[in-house]
Amino acid sequence: MKNISYKLFSLLLVLIITSCNGQSNKSNVSKTNNSKSIASTYKEGQDYVEFKRARILDKKGFTTPIEAYSVLIPNQWKLESDIMWNPPGTTCAGNNMSLKAFSPDGKYSFELLPISLWSFATNPQLAQFQQQQQFPEYCGYGEPMNAMDYFKKVFAPNELGNPQIIEVKDNPEGQKILQEKAEKSRLKIMRYSSGQINVYSSSVTATVKWSSGTEALVLCSVMITESIIQNNYNGSYDKTYATTAMERIVLKYPKGEKERASSILSVIMPSFRTNTEYKNTVEKFWDNVSEQSWRTHYGKLRMMDAETERMGREIISKGQQNLNNMDANMRSWEAKQASQDRMHTSFIKTIREVENYSDATGKVELVSGYNHAWSRSDGSSFIMSDNPNFDPSSVFQDQQWKEMRKVE
């Protein structure tokens, strides 16, 4: 009897354990399925947009590619960028940059076109000389014009393919900030000029559309530098002009999705970050070129002599060493640095108010294109959403995603 009872107890115990394990497995399966179900209810691009920090490399100015800038773009977008060097001694010597980011389906794209420069002179002999120069791409000869005229007469018909202009208006905030930059440029030019230097700035924002149904938000800013120099031969005054289209930015989107496009643009624009070591090295190089060129011949830039070349190589060599040793600090300046170009933010102010968010790395300026923001506290990954029920830590089962709080 005892033997039978023991066997019966053992059988019941096995059944209980098996049943518990089955319930446990069913519970785990249920949790997994529930997590998948939650994730499937939210769609990227509609309920939220994840942004990644894309790196823009200078592949030409140094012996090895160097990170020059970075910018936040939607996670699935592709990036194409180029940093150009126009050698010292040539017309429009200096650096230029182009950037294009676009969605996988090609319906959305953000493009920063290279800076465009052109010159003009009232002196007939100098004008003839300038027109005979060999101009590189995005550099030429022509009369100065403000941002509104440039947008309507040049930028829209040529670079944008002559779209229909829905709206174009002055951007006073952008003009104010550009004028501040122009004044700094004027003071630098005064070091190499005995004449009077004046600077004029203007900025516009626009909305355009094409027959294909695509629309775009556009930013265009122009700076004019006027030099007034006395003609020693006849006592009159000659004027030369250098006009620079500083900002040529286009965000394309499908018809009827301007609100979503504005939200994406409000994150991209203020997210540009400059590698300070790179910036300082390049600026020092060109300052030395200008200094040596001034000593060689008043008012003209010519090919560097051997000493200037040596100085340039030495500066870049030292800069290269610094850049090779700074990788550990790279993300630190990126996380702490405020936006280098307030003009980017000023453009968005015409669409939305600026918002600052905070995470474990410090304050991040993302602009209020969305109501909620999360980060992984790595300085490179952000998710923006207007859906109050969306929580990436729950949806993706990733506890590193933390909601960011708004700060002053």
Helices and strands as residue ranges (DSSP letters): H 2-40, E 49-58, E 66-74, E 78-86, E 94-102, E 109-112, E 116-121, H 124-131, E 139-141, H 147-150, I 151-159, E 164-170, H 172-190, E 196-209, E 214-230, E 237-254, H 258-268, G 269-271, E 273-274, H 276-296, H 306-324, H 327-336, H 342-349, E 356-359, E 362-365, E 372-375, E 381-385, H 392-395, E 402-403, E 405-407
